[in-house]
Amino acid sequence: MRILAGLVLRGLGWRYHMPEPPSKKYVLIGAPHTSNWDFFVGLLALWALGIRARWLGKKELFRPPLGWLLRLLGGIPVDRSRRSNLVDQVAAIFQREEEIAILITPEGTRSQAPYWRTGFYYMALKAGVPIALGYADFRRKEVGIGGYLWPTGDIRRDFAEIRAFYQDKVGLRPEKQGPIRIRDEVEGVA
């Protein structure tokens, strides 16, 4: 699968790369997230890079007839309609597994969002794992992981590094890309 996925990506004109991870466990950011095509390009890249990532998706996606396939592709259904401590649940998954990468799209939607959701950050912080800066840059046709960030607990400082990395990455639909900031940086949002 690894060779085939690499051939398909290169055949479509995409380059992919990943530096060696500092840990066998990490939270993998998927950004920018502006189109359903992000999923397919990202999945090919994961296969080509040999990453067996798990990902969280709203439970509605896992209904028949495709639910079994999404689980096979690494999906973990999440009920976003009720308040639950997803950070603790994901941290527990990291504690159980010897080797795991969990993919999160911090924009939370393919539409423009006013800020990034920070669950991925707190999942990594609580689990004591790094954040892999995964990206799909449709302008350059590059996909992969650009580096790793160990969360310090100073979310503003860490987000400044994340923002600097993603500032020149362009999604398929750039008009749908929102700013890379946390909720309390948005004026008027409580």
Buried (B, 14 or more C-beta within 10 A) or exposed (E): EEEEBBEBBEEEEBEBEBEEBEBEBBBBBBBBBBBEBBBEBBBBBBBBBEBEBBBBBEBEEBEEEEBEEBBEBBBBBBEBEEEEEBBEEBBEBBEEEEEBBBBBBBBBEBEBBEBBBBBBBBBBBBBEBBBBBBBBBBEEBBBBBBBBBBBEEEBEEBBEBBBEBBEEBBBBBEEBBBEBBBEEBEEEEE
